[in-house]
């Protein structure tokens, strides 16, 4: 499958800001299930941005403004060829060993509700079956309801609310998988949504867990499936904070409005 991605993010401030610094993790890499044919990340009408590879292996662009401004725009566009691997990335060479992803964070810290969720899947003897059962349980215990949670919501808080979005499903799965002894990580990217899929008009998030016999395997609790050829993977980390598409700080301008437009479509092979 060949997927074309167009993603535009615009911030409009209530008053002028005098400084902005953002890090952008919005660029896919060649790997299992995907090959990047073209990709660009630009800011403010075509300005190319410097980039580097972070400690997780994510391509990271740096966007800074030192002049007074009341609006900022980021445009991402590219084409990626994808194919279905049944969610299996395998034992790919990486900067960090799987064991690094066994540690918890403030967003994925285990509490009684996380441990209770993990226990629902603990009876499966096979590691892969255990993680698939965990994905099902995470989807059952956290209904997909936009607007209930925020970027600061923890896995335990999402379970307590019983509702959240793909980010929360990923955190819940990652937190519980680690309790079961599986290193696990948060994944961000894009989804070419089918009619009944979640986040049809937004970037997407899911999780990956380490299975000794297979390596890294993807799980999308929001949609109850392993990632397919409809997914484009752009970043990984211990949690959302490590893999968020955009994070930053500014000075001045106490408030802002945000407009995000994402379009992912299949295109014909020429």
C-alpha positions as CSV (number, residue, x, y, z in Angstrom):
1,X,0.0,0.0,0.0
2,X,1.2,3.5,-0.8
3,X,0.0,6.2,1.7
4,X,0.2,9.9,1.2
5,X,0.2,12.0,4.5
6,X,-0.6,15.7,4.8
7,X,-0.5,17.1,8.3
8,X,-0.8,20.8,9.2
9,X,-0.7,22.2,12.7
10,X,-1.5,25.9,13.4
11,X,-1.2,27.7,16.7
12,X,-2.8,31.2,17.0
13,X,-2.0,33.1,20.1
14,X,-4.3,35.5,22.0
15,X,-1.4,38.0,22.0
16,X,2.1,38.1,20.5
17,X,4.8,35.8,21.7
18,X,8.4,36.7,21.6
19,X,10.1,33.3,21.8
20,X,9.2,29.7,20.8
21,X,11.1,26.4,20.9
22,X,9.5,23.2,19.7
23,X,10.7,19.6,19.1
24,X,8.9,17.8,16.3
25,X,8.8,14.0,16.0
26,X,6.8,13.7,12.9
27,X,9.1,11.8,10.5
28,X,9.0,8.1,9.7
29,X,12.0,5.9,9.0
30,X,12.5,2.9,6.8
31,X,11.9,-0.3,8.7
32,X,9.8,-3.4,9.1
33,X,6.5,-2.7,7.3
34,X,7.4,0.7,5.8
35,X,9.6,2.5,3.3
36,X,9.7,6.3,3.1
37,X,9.5,7.5,-0.5
38,X,9.4,11.2,0.2
39,X,9.0,13.3,3.3
40,X,9.3,17.0,4.4
41,X,8.7,19.0,7.6
42,X,8.5,22.7,7.2
43,X,7.5,25.6,9.4
44,X,5.9,29.0,8.7
45,X,5.3,28.8,5.0
46,X,8.2,26.7,3.8
47,X,11.1,27.2,6.2
48,X,13.2,24.0,6.5
49,X,14.2,22.9,10.0
50,X,17.4,21.4,11.4
51,X,17.0,17.9,12.7
52,X,18.8,15.2,14.6
53,X,18.2,11.6,15.8
54,X,17.3,11.4,19.5
55,X,18.2,8.7,22.0
56,X,15.2,6.6,21.0
57,X,16.2,6.7,17.3
58,X,13.4,9.2,16.4
59,X,14.1,11.8,13.7
60,X,13.6,15.0,15.6
61,X,13.2,18.5,14.1
62,X,14.0,21.7,16.0
63,X,11.7,24.7,15.5
64,X,12.7,28.0,17.1
65,X,11.4,31.6,16.7
66,X,13.2,34.6,18.3
67,X,10.9,37.3,16.8
68,X,7.5,38.5,17.9
69,X,4.8,36.4,16.4
70,X,1.1,35.6,16.9
71,X,0.8,32.5,14.7
72,X,2.9,29.4,14.0
73,X,2.3,26.8,11.4
74,X,4.0,23.4,10.8
75,X,3.4,21.4,7.6
76,X,4.3,17.8,7.1
77,X,3.9,16.0,3.8
78,X,5.1,12.7,2.4
79,X,4.6,9.3,0.8
80,X,5.3,6.0,2.5
81,X,5.1,2.5,1.1
82,X,3.7,0.1,3.6
83,X,3.0,-3.6,3.9
84,X,1.4,-5.9,6.5
85,X,3.8,-7.7,9.0
86,X,1.0,-8.8,11.4
87,X,2.4,-6.2,13.8
88,X,5.8,-8.0,14.1
89,X,8.8,-5.7,13.8
90,X,11.1,-8.5,15.0
91,X,14.5,-8.2,16.5
92,X,15.6,-5.0,14.7
93,X,18.9,-3.4,15.6
94,X,18.3,-0.3,17.8
95,X,20.1,2.2,20.0
96,X,18.5,0.9,23.2
97,X,18.1,-2.7,24.4
98,X,14.6,-4.0,25.1
99,X,15.2,-4.0,28.9
100,X,15.3,-0.2,28.8
101,X,11.6,-0.2,28.1
102,X,10.8,-2.2,31.2
103,X,11.0,0.9,33.4
104,X,7.9,2.8,34.3
105,X,7.3,6.6,34.1
106,X,4.9,9.0,35.8
107,X,2.4,8.5,32.9
108,X,2.7,4.7,33.1
109,X,3.3,4.0,36.8
110,X,1.5,0.9,38.0
111,X,-1.2,1.3,40.6
112,X,-3.9,-1.0,41.9
113,X,-6.1,-0.6,38.7
114,X,-3.1,-1.3,36.4
115,X,-2.2,-4.4,38.4
116,X,-5.8,-5.5,38.2
117,X,-5.8,-5.1,34.5
118,X,-2.5,-7.0,34.1
119,X,-4.0,-9.9,36.2
120,X,-6.8,-10.4,33.7
121,X,-4.2,-11.4,31.1
122,X,-1.8,-13.2,33.3
123,X,-3.4,-16.6,32.9
124,X,-2.3,-16.9,29.3
125,X,0.8,-19.2,29.2
126,X,2.0,-17.9,25.8
127,X,3.5,-14.5,25.8
128,X,1.9,-13.4,22.5
129,X,-1.5,-14.7,23.6
130,X,-1.1,-12.9,26.9
131,X,-0.4,-9.6,25.2
132,X,-3.3,-10.0,22.8
133,X,-5.6,-10.7,25.8
134,X,-4.2,-7.6,27.5
135,X,-5.0,-5.5,24.4
136,X,-8.6,-6.8,24.5
137,X,-8.9,-6.0,28.3
138,X,-7.5,-2.5,27.8
139,X,-10.1,-1.8,25.1
140,X,-12.9,-3.1,27.3
141,X,-11.9,-1.2,30.4
142,X,-11.2,2.2,28.7
143,X,-14.0,3.2,26.4
144,X,-13.0,5.4,23.5
145,X,-14.4,8.9,24.5
146,X,-12.6,12.0,23.2
147,X,-12.3,15.0,25.5
148,X,-12.3,13.2,28.8
149,X,-8.5,13.0,29.3
150,X,-5.5,15.2,28.5
151,X,-1.8,14.8,27.6
152,X,-1.1,14.6,31.4
153,X,-3.5,11.8,32.2
154,X,-1.8,8.7,33.6
155,X,-2.7,5.1,32.8
156,X,-4.2,4.7,36.3
157,X,-6.3,7.8,35.9
158,X,-7.6,6.6,32.5
159,X,-8.6,3.3,34.0
160,X,-10.3,5.1,36.9
161,X,-12.3,7.2,34.4
162,X,-13.0,4.2,32.2
163,X,-12.6,6.4,29.2
164,X,-10.0,8.0,27.0
165,X,-8.4,8.1,23.5
166,X,-5.6,6.3,21.7
167,X,-2.9,7.9,23.9
168,X,-4.6,6.6,27.0
169,X,-5.1,3.1,25.5
170,X,-1.4,3.0,24.7
171,X,-0.3,4.1,28.2
172,X,-2.7,1.6,29.9
173,X,-1.4,-1.2,27.7
174,X,2.3,-0.3,28.2
175,X,1.9,0.0,32.0
176,X,0.2,-3.4,32.3
177,X,2.5,-5.1,29.9
178,X,5.5,-4.1,32.0
179,X,3.8,-5.5,35.1
180,X,3.5,-8.8,33.2
181,X,7.3,-8.8,32.6
182,X,7.2,-7.5,29.0
183,X,9.2,-4.5,28.1
184,X,6.8,-2.1,26.3
185,X,6.8,1.3,24.6
186,X,4.6,4.0,23.3
187,X,4.4,4.5,19.5
188,X,3.1,7.6,17.6
189,X,2.3,7.8,13.9
190,X,-0.5,8.0,11.4
191,X,-3.4,5.7,10.5
192,X,-5.2,5.4,7.2
193,X,-8.5,4.8,8.9
194,X,-11.2,2.4,7.7
195,X,-14.8,3.3,8.4
196,X,-15.0,1.9,11.9
197,X,-11.5,2.9,13.1
198,X,-10.8,5.5,15.7
199,X,-8.9,8.7,15.2
200,X,-9.9,8.9,11.6
201,X,-8.9,12.5,11.3
202,X,-5.9,12.7,13.6
203,X,-2.5,11.3,14.2
204,X,-2.6,8.0,16.1
205,X,-0.9,6.2,19.0
206,X,-0.4,2.6,19.8
207,X,2.0,0.3,21.7
208,X,4.8,-2.2,21.1
209,X,5.8,-5.0,23.5
210,X,8.8,-7.3,23.5
211,X,8.1,-11.0,22.9
212,X,11.4,-13.1,23.3
213,X,10.6,-15.4,20.5
214,X,9.5,-12.7,18.0
215,X,11.1,-9.4,19.1
216,X,9.0,-6.2,19.1
217,X,5.3,-6.6,18.3
218,X,2.7,-3.9,17.8
219,X,-0.7,-3.7,19.5
220,X,-3.4,-1.1,18.9
221,X,-5.9,-1.3,21.8
222,X,-8.0,1.6,20.4
223,X,-8.9,-0.6,17.4
224,X,-8.3,-4.0,18.9
225,X,-5.8,-5.1,16.2
226,X,-2.1,-5.4,15.5
227,X,-0.9,-2.6,13.2
228,X,-1.3,-3.3,9.5
229,X,-0.2,-1.7,6.3
230,X,-2.5,1.2,7.2
231,X,-0.1,2.4,9.9
232,X,2.8,4.7,9.5
233,X,5.2,4.7,12.5
234,X,7.0,8.0,13.3
235,X,8.2,7.8,16.9
236,X,8.7,5.6,20.0
237,X,9.4,6.3,23.7
238,X,8.7,5.2,27.2
239,X,5.4,7.2,27.0
240,X,3.8,10.1,25.2
241,X,6.3,12.6,26.5
242,X,9.1,10.9,24.6
243,X,7.2,10.4,21.3
244,X,4.7,13.3,21.1
245,X,4.6,14.8,17.6
246,X,5.0,18.3,19.0
247,X,6.3,19.5,22.3
248,X,7.6,23.0,23.2
249,X,7.7,26.1,25.2
250,X,7.1,29.8,24.5
251,X,7.4,33.2,26.2
252,X,4.6,35.7,26.2
253,X,1.1,34.9,24.8
254,X,-0.7,33.4,27.7
255,X,-3.3,31.6,25.6
256,X,-3.7,30.0,22.2
257,X,-6.0,28.1,19.9
258,X,-4.9,25.0,18.0
259,X,-6.0,23.8,14.6
260,X,-4.8,20.4,13.4
261,X,-5.6,18.9,10.0
262,X,-4.4,15.4,9.1
263,X,-5.2,13.6,5.9
264,X,-4.0,10.1,5.1
265,X,-5.0,8.5,1.8
266,X,-4.0,5.6,-0.3
267,X,-2.6,6.5,-3.7
268,X,-2.1,4.4,-6.8
269,X,1.4,3.0,-7.5
270,X,2.7,4.8,-10.7
